[in-house]
């Protein structure tokens, strides 16, 4: 009987100490995975924004879509989208989304970005890291006449023309049930 009591005491202590330790290790591993996703996503989304800038400005899906599809294949992203400043989808790897008007708070925040950023989100029941970067167009240089008349330096800045966004699933992404989505 004393051995059973000692065994129960030992198991209780192991559960009390081991449970939080296991949870901490699991969360640390998940954080490392998410940091890796963010780092890879930042690089891809910035590169994508630079590559599509010229074609993005033309607003033609057929010019932008091949870039989006390539990034989707390279990253395993669930989707990649190019969104204009008005929130309208210029191009999307889910072609049914083309022309849709996104007015959600995440899109509005993405359209104000000055650099790459990411946040956790859900997409079709999957937890994802949504990465976004602004698409910039180089401002046209002022003509010599404008320079002489106004005395202003030639414009060398950039003009924000939209945003590119990709949804990268967590490596261990599992379908969330409706209770997690608040449905």
Secondary structure, DSSP 4 states (H G I P E B T S, - for coil): -HHHHHHHHHHHHHHHHHHHHHHHHHHHHHHHHHHHHHHHHHHHHHHHHHHHHHHHHHT-HHHHHHHHHHHHHHHT-SEEEEEETTSBEEEESSGGGTT-B--SHHHHHHTT-SS-EEEEEEETTEEEEEEEEEEEEEPPPPPHHHHHHH-PPPP--EEEEEEEEEEEEPTT--BPPHHHHT-
